[in-house]
Amino acid sequence: MKFLKDFFKGFLIGAGAILPGISSGVLCVIFGIYESLLNCVFNFFKNIKQNFKFLFPIVFGGLVGIIIFGNILKYLFFAYPIQIKFIFIGLILGSVPAIIKEGTSKEKFKPYYLIFTLISLILGIFLVILENNLPNSTFNQYNFLFLVFSGLLMSAGVIIPGVSSTLILMLLGIYEFYLDAVATFYLPFLIPLGIGLFIGSLICMKITQFLLKKYHAQTFFAIIGFTIGSIFVLYPRI
């Protein structure tokens, strides 16, 4: 039963790596496994059996979620673009109370925490404006090193709660190609992206682990700003 429960969590976390505006990190926070995941990865060899038992169903579910949602999302965004975007906006807004609860789990709320929310919200809105003004690219312009670099940047969206990896791919102009590559399992695109993602994830996890340890509440309130800011990427321009 626990395996299925963790598999389902991983499935939704994998979906977060595909769905625009949804953060895999936020979903980990909502499920209450974010800090446990970081600790398991960095202390994996201290207790291989126990850590593998915890990580396997989540990672396996994540891979299944990415593959399945890659195909489903292509259809839904084509058939019902506006309705689907508003559903995702609702999911994002619904995650905010869980992040606030996690952020204040170790210390009481202090008004100045909202400064971190405001700064990250402004930054998030700026990234959305930047994305809307970027020219569309063609797949022919992408080479191996560019995709590795894209994976490095994408890792921030996978690891840091509230930062959407799909937003980063949209900024780079490769989100549609990413969806196609996942749906068709196109390895020449996915392998270099995966290499960059793996390297970047290790770096981002270390940084995030440090921030959560030293500035737990401030980090989570900054995450809230990024989470709310990601709504503007999805809001339909009718």
N, C-alpha and C positions, 0 to 999 in steps of 0.2 A: 504493500500500500504506500509506504514512504517513497519507494522508487517511482511509482506512478505519479505521486504528488510532486516530487522534484522534477520528474520528466516534464510534467505540464508547466511548471514554472519556467524550465529551460525553453520549452516550446514558445511561450509568450515572450521570453527575453530574446529569443531568436527572431521573433516577429518584429520586435522593437528595432532590430538592426535593418529591417526592410521598410517598415512603415514610416512615411514622412512625418517629422515632428515628434515621433515617439522616441524616447531615450531608453536604451537597454539598461543603463545605469539606474535610471529612475525606477524601472520595474524591479530591479534587484533590491532597491531601497524599500519599495512597497511590500515586497515579499519578505523583507527582513533578513536577507542573506548577503547584503552587499559587503559588509566588513568581514563576514565569514569567508566569502569568496576570495577576498584579497589575502587574508591570512593563510588560507589553504594553498594558494598559488605560491606565495613566498616561503612557506614552510613545508612545501610538499614532501621533500626528502626527509624531514624529521619524523614523519609518520605516513609513509607511502600508502599503506593499506587503508587507513582511516580517511585520508584526504582523497584518495582515488574513489572510495566508496561514496563520498560526498559530491565530488565533482562530476563523475561519469554520467549520472542521469541528467544533470543540468546541461552539460556540454552536448550530450547526445540529443536531448530535446531541443537545444538551441539550433543545432544543425538541421534537424527535421523542420523546425519552424521557419528557418531561412529558406529552405528549398520549397516548401509548400506555399508560404506566403508570397514568395517571388512570383509564382505562377498565378495565384489568386489575385494578387494586387494588380497585376497587369490588366486583368479582365475588369475588375471593379472600377479602377480609375478610368478605364475607357468607357464603361457602360454607365456608371453613376458617379461622376467626378465630384460634384458639389455635395451630394448626400454623404459620401464617404469622408470628405474633408471635414464636414461638421461633426461627424461621429468621432473622428480622431481629436478634434478640438475639445469635445466633451470628455474624452478619456484623459487628455492632458490636464484639463482643469480639475478633474476628479482626483488626480494624483497629488495635488498640492497639499491637502490636509495631512496626507501620510508623510510627506516630506517634512512638514512643520513639526509633526509629532516626533519624528526621528531626530530632527535637529535640536529639539528641546528635551530629549530623553536623558541627557547627562547634566544639564544645567538649565536654570530658568531663563525664560525669554527676557532679553534686554532690548530696549527701543533702538539702540544704535545698530543692532543686527540688520535692521531694514536698509541701512546704507549699502550693505553688501548686496542686498536684493535689488536695490535701485541701480547700482553700477552694472551688475550683470544683466539686468533687464535692458538697459540702454545699449550695452554691447550686443546683446542678442538681436535687438531691433536693427542696429547698425548692420549686422551681418545679413539680415533679411533684405534690407534696402540694397546692400551691395550685390546680393544674389540676383535681385530683380533687374539690376542694371548691367549684369554681365552678359556678353554675347554668347550665343550657343556655340558649342564646339562640335567637331566631327571626330569620330573614332579614329580616323586615319592619323590624327595629330598625336595620338598617345603612343608612347614607347614604354619599354620595360621600366626604366628609371622613373618616369613620370607616374606610373601606376604604383611603384613601390612608395614613392613620396606621397601619393594620394592615400595609400594604406596607412602610412605614418600619421597623417592628419586625421584620417577616419577613426583611428584608435582613440583619439580624444573623445569622440562622440560615443564610442562603445563603452569606455571606462568611466568617464566623468558624468555623473548623474545630471540630467537636465540639458546636456549638450547633445543634440541630435546628430548621429553619424550621417544620416541622409541629407541633413542640411549642408554638412561639409561637402558631401559628394555633389550636391546641387551647385554649391559655390564653385566647385572645380569643373562643373559642366559635364559630369559623367554619370549622373544618377540613372538616367534612362538606360545607358549601356550596362550599368551595374545590374539593373533589374533583368535585362535580357540575358546577361552572362549567368546570373544565378538560375534563371528559369531554364536555360539550355545547357547549364553546366559547362560553360565555355572556359576551359582551363588557361588558354593563353592570356586571358584577361584576369582570371581569378587568382592564379598562382602569384604573380608579382604583387597584386593587391594584398593577398594573404601574407606575403613575406613582410611587407611594410606594416600591416596590421599587427602581426605578432611582435615585431620589434617595438613598435610604438606602444603597444598595450603594456609591455613590461615596464617601459619608462613611465607611462601615465599612471599605472597602478602604484608604482613606488612613490610618485609625487602625491597622489591622492591619499595614500596610506599615511604619509607624513602630515598632510593638511588635516586629515580627520583626527589624527592623534594630538596635534598641537592646537588646532583651531576647529574643533568639531562643529559647534553651533554656527560659527561664521561661514564655514564651508557649505553647510546645508542651506543657509539662507541665501547664499550666492547661487546655489543650485536652483532655488525657487525662481529667481529672476530669469535664469536661462530657460527654465521650464515654461514660464509664462510668455517669454519672448518668442519661443518656438511656435506659438499659436499663429503669429503673423505670417509665418511661412506657408501655413495651410489655408488661411482665410481666403476664400474664393474671390478672385477679381472678376465679378460678373459683368 
